[in-house]
Amino acid sequence: MAVYTQIGAETMARIIAEFDVGTLVSAKGIAEGVSNSNWLIETASEAGESQRFILTMYESRLDTGDLPFFLGLLDHLAACGCPVPRTIHDRDDRPFRFHDGKALALIEFLSGVSVSDPTAKQARAVGQALARTHLAVADFEGTRANSMGPDAWKKLFDDCRPEGLRTLHPDLAGTVASELAFLEAHWPESLPHSVIHADLFPDNVLMLDDEVSGLIDFYFACTEITAYDVAVTHAAWCFNDDGTHFDEEISMAFLAGYESVRPLSSEERSALPILARGASMRFLATRAYDWLNTPDDALVTPKDPLAFAQRLAFYSDPANAAIFNRTE
């Protein structure tokens, strides 16, 4: 279970009491956490009404200086009607508190499940939900640099070293070097920018049947090329887990859903093949680094980086550029 910090029952009750959401009934660790400790919290009001929340303790990998941006973004999107969880402010109207030097926040619980084998209807709904967030942030005042942009990819690959990359695949070091050079020369900086999610994988989307009930885990959100978010989500949703199979039906549905809310400009559409190559490099970089540097006794099993090498090969093939022009 990915709960890195243990909190006793009495201490947990005192923490929850500071948020004025009723009396603590239960706190269950959530196994899906990767970088932070998470608990499913159940409380009861004086009238006996039950409520559920997610309590997150932010571990060392997150800069707490970014928390006002992340939590403010959630509150802004929720106020705009987007399916994201509200933050629960404490009795002093603070969106987060500290416990033993670590920040923690209480967030609204949203019902729904993450799908592992999405349907076209679900992909279309995800496209619509993503587009609505891009429209909703137009008047959001917060900004944050992309901590996982091209400069970060290069550093991560440098830390992996060519010999490390070759242990993953004999040709990977050469592929990375040539792709970094290509992207540096062709990255389309002049496209519209906005705050984006930047990590909208299926496990960060909650579904109720064919409808999106929640978009979660905004901890990579940043100010970036808006269409890059489309490319990231496309790469996350339109392939099987190992990246060897592209699902064109899912792709068409996702793009159609997105454009039914926010049509892409011709410049954005033309740039999607390059942005998708960048999205593949971003996750290839982080997965390769984690694969080569995660201790054997770590609580979290690193994900296969070659799944994104497969996506990169697909997006790099000029014959596949036309997929971004095909919608339902």
C-alpha positions in Angstrom: 0.0 0.0 0.0 1.4 3.4 -1.0 1.1 5.2 2.2 4.5 6.5 3.0 3.7 8.3 6.3 1.7 6.5 9.0 -0.8 8.5 11.0 -2.4 7.1 14.2 -6.1 7.1 14.8 -6.1 9.9 17.4 -3.8 12.1 15.4 -6.0 11.5 12.3 -9.1 12.5 14.2 -7.5 15.7 15.3 -6.4 16.5 11.8 -9.9 15.9 10.3 -11.4 18.0 13.1 -9.5 21.0 11.8 -11.6 20.9 8.6 -15.0 21.1 10.3 -16.5 18.2 8.2 -17.8 16.1 11.1 -16.4 13.4 13.2 -13.9 10.9 11.8 -15.5 7.5 11.2 -12.7 5.8 9.2 -9.5 6.4 7.4 -8.3 3.8 4.9 -5.0 4.0 3.0 -5.3 4.1 -0.8 -3.0 1.7 -2.6 -3.0 3.7 -5.9 -0.8 6.5 -4.6 2.6 6.8 -6.3 4.2 10.0 -5.0 2.0 11.0 -2.1 0.2 9.3 0.8 -3.6 9.1 0.4 -6.4 8.1 2.6 -10.1 7.6 2.0 -11.8 9.5 4.8 -15.3 8.9 6.1 -16.9 11.4 8.5 -20.3 11.7 10.2 -22.1 14.9 10.9 -24.0 15.5 14.2 -27.2 14.5 12.4 -25.5 11.2 11.4 -25.0 12.1 7.7 -22.0 10.3 6.2 -19.5 12.1 3.9 -16.3 11.0 2.1 -13.2 12.8 1.3 -9.6 12.1 0.1 -6.8 13.2 2.5 -3.5 13.7 0.7 -0.1 14.1 2.4 2.4 15.5 0.0 5.7 13.7 0.2 9.2 15.0 -0.7 8.8 14.9 -4.5 6.3 17.8 -4.6 7.3 21.4 -4.0 4.7 22.7 -1.5 5.2 26.2 -3.0 3.1 24.9 -5.9 0.2 23.8 -3.8 -1.6 27.2 -3.9 -1.6 26.8 -7.7 -2.7 23.2 -7.8 -5.5 23.6 -5.2 -6.6 27.0 -6.5 -6.9 25.4 -9.9 -9.2 22.7 -8.6 -11.4 25.3 -6.9 -11.6 27.4 -10.0 -12.5 24.5 -12.3 -15.1 23.2 -9.8 -16.7 26.6 -9.7 -16.8 26.6 -13.5 -18.8 23.3 -13.4 -15.9 21.0 -14.5 -15.9 17.5 -12.9 -13.0 18.1 -10.6 -12.9 17.7 -6.8 -13.2 20.8 -4.6 -10.6 21.4 -1.9 -12.0 21.5 1.6 -10.6 24.6 3.4 -9.9 24.3 7.1 -11.5 26.4 9.9 -9.0 29.2 9.1 -10.0 29.0 5.4 -6.6 27.5 4.4 -6.6 25.0 1.5 -3.8 23.0 3.1 -2.2 22.4 6.5 1.1 21.0 7.7 1.7 17.9 9.9 5.2 17.0 11.0 6.6 19.3 8.4 4.5 17.8 5.5 1.6 19.5 3.8 -1.7 17.8 3.6 -5.0 18.7 2.0 -8.6 17.4 2.2 -10.3 17.1 -1.1 -13.9 16.2 -2.1 -14.5 12.5 -2.9 -15.9 11.9 -6.4 -17.7 8.7 -7.3 -16.6 6.7 -10.4 -14.1 4.2 -11.6 -11.1 4.4 -13.8 -11.4 2.3 -17.0 -8.6 0.1 -18.3 -10.3 -0.7 -21.7 -12.1 2.5 -22.7 -15.0 2.5 -25.2 -15.3 5.1 -28.0 -18.2 6.8 -26.1 -16.0 7.1 -23.0 -13.1 8.5 -25.1 -15.4 11.1 -26.6 -16.6 12.1 -23.1 -13.0 12.5 -22.0 -12.3 14.7 -25.0 -15.2 16.9 -24.2 -14.2 17.1 -20.5 -10.6 18.1 -21.4 -11.8 20.8 -23.8 -14.1 22.2 -21.1 -11.2 22.6 -18.7 -9.2 24.4 -21.4 -12.0 26.9 -21.8 -12.6 27.2 -18.1 -9.0 28.3 -17.3 -9.2 31.3 -19.6 -9.7 33.6 -16.5 -7.7 31.6 -14.1 -4.9 33.8 -12.8 -2.4 31.2 -11.7 0.6 30.2 -13.7 3.2 27.5 -13.3 6.1 26.6 -15.5 6.1 23.1 -17.0 8.5 21.1 -14.7 8.4 18.2 -17.2 9.1 20.1 -20.4 11.8 19.5 -23.0 14.7 20.7 -20.7 13.6 18.1 -18.1 13.4 15.3 -20.7 17.0 16.0 -21.6 18.2 16.0 -18.0 16.4 12.8 -17.3 17.9 11.1 -20.3 21.3 12.4 -19.4 20.9 10.9 -15.9 20.0 7.6 -17.5 23.2 7.7 -19.5 23.5 6.0 -23.0 24.6 2.7 -21.5 21.6 2.7 -19.2 19.2 3.3 -22.1 20.9 0.6 -24.1 20.0 -1.9 -21.3 16.4 -1.1 -22.0 16.8 -1.5 -25.8 20.0 -1.6 -27.9 18.7 1.3 -30.2 17.1 3.5 -27.5 20.1 5.8 -26.9 20.4 6.6 -30.6 16.6 7.1 -30.9 16.6 9.5 -27.9 19.5 11.5 -29.2 18.0 12.0 -32.6 14.5 12.7 -31.3 15.7 15.3 -28.8 17.5 17.1 -31.7 14.4 17.0 -33.9 12.1 18.3 -31.2 14.4 21.1 -30.2 14.4 22.2 -33.9 10.7 21.9 -34.5 8.9 22.5 -31.2 5.9 24.8 -32.0 6.2 27.5 -29.3 3.9 30.0 -31.1 0.7 28.0 -30.5 -1.9 29.1 -27.9 -0.9 28.4 -24.3 -3.1 27.8 -21.2 -3.1 25.9 -18.0 -3.2 22.2 -18.9 -3.6 18.9 -16.9 -0.5 17.4 -18.6 -1.1 13.9 -17.2 -4.6 12.8 -18.1 -4.2 9.0 -18.2 -7.2 6.7 -17.7 -6.3 6.3 -14.1 -6.7 10.1 -13.6 -10.3 10.0 -15.0 -13.3 8.7 -13.1 -16.2 7.4 -15.2 -19.8 6.5 -14.4 -20.9 4.4 -17.4 -20.1 6.6 -20.4 -19.8 9.9 -18.6 -16.8 11.6 -16.9 -17.6 12.0 -13.2 -14.1 13.2 -12.2 -10.8 14.5 -13.5 -8.2 14.1 -10.8 -4.5 14.3 -9.9 -3.6 17.7 -11.3 -0.1 17.7 -9.8 1.6 18.1 -13.1 -0.7 20.9 -14.2 1.2 23.8 -15.7 1.1 26.6 -18.2 1.9 25.1 -21.6 0.8 24.7 -25.2 -2.9 23.9 -25.0 -2.8 21.4 -27.8 0.1 19.5 -26.0 -2.6 18.4 -23.5 -4.5 16.9 -26.4 -1.4 15.1 -27.5 -0.6 13.8 -24.0 -4.2 12.5 -23.6 -4.2 11.0 -27.1 -1.0 9.1 -26.3 -2.5 7.9 -23.0 -5.8 6.7 -24.2 -5.4 5.5 -27.8 -3.0 2.6 -27.3 -2.9 -0.6 -25.4 -0.7 -0.8 -22.3 2.5 -1.8 -24.1 2.0 0.7 -26.9 2.0 -1.9 -29.7 -1.6 -1.4 -30.8 -3.2 1.9 -31.8 -7.0 2.1 -31.6 -8.2 4.4 -34.4 -11.8 4.3 -33.2 -10.8 5.6 -29.7 -8.6 8.3 -31.4 -11.4 9.5 -33.7 -13.9 9.6 -30.8 -11.5 11.5 -28.4 -10.7 14.1 -31.1 -14.3 14.5 -32.1 -15.3 15.0 -28.5 -12.6 17.6 -27.9 -13.5 19.5 -31.0 -17.2 19.5 -30.2 -16.4 21.8 -27.4 -13.1 23.6 -28.5 -12.3 23.3 -32.2 -8.6 23.1 -32.9 -7.1 25.7 -35.2 -5.4 24.5 -38.4 -2.0 25.4 -36.8 -2.8 23.3 -33.7 -3.9 20.3 -35.8 -0.8 20.5 -38.0 1.4 20.5 -34.9 -0.3 17.5 -33.2 2.1 14.9 -34.7 5.1 16.8 -33.2 3.4 17.4 -29.9 2.5 13.7 -29.7 6.2 12.9 -30.2 7.0 15.2 -27.4 4.4 13.6 -25.2 5.9 10.2 -25.9 9.4 11.5 -25.0 8.1 13.0 -21.8 6.8 9.7 -20.5 9.6 7.7 -22.0 12.1 9.9 -20.1 10.3 9.7 -16.7 9.7 5.9 -17.1 13.3 5.2 -18.2 14.6 7.2 -15.3 12.4 5.4 -12.8 13.1 2.0 -14.3 16.8 2.5 -14.0 16.8 4.2 -10.6 14.0 2.8 -8.5 15.4 0.5 -5.7 14.3 -3.1 -5.8 12.6 -2.8 -2.4 10.6 0.3 -3.4 6.9 0.3 -2.6 6.0 1.2 -6.2 6.8 -0.9 -9.3 8.2 1.3 -12.2 6.3 1.2 -15.4 7.7 -0.1 -18.7 9.4 2.8 -20.6 9.3 0.9 -23.9 5.5 1.3 -24.0 6.3 4.9 -24.9 9.1 4.1 -27.2 6.5 2.2 -29.2 4.2 5.3 -29.2 7.1 7.5 -30.2 7.9 5.2 -33.2 4.2 5.3 -34.2 3.9 9.1 -34.0 7.3 9.6 -35.8 6.1 7.7 -38.9 4.9 10.3 -41.4 2.3 7.8 -42.7 0.5 8.1 -39.3 0.2 11.9 -39.3 -3.2 11.7 -40.9 -4.8 10.2 -37.8 -5.1 13.7 -36.4 -7.4 14.7 -39.3 -9.8 11.8 -38.7 -12.8 12.3 -36.4 -16.2 10.6 -36.1 
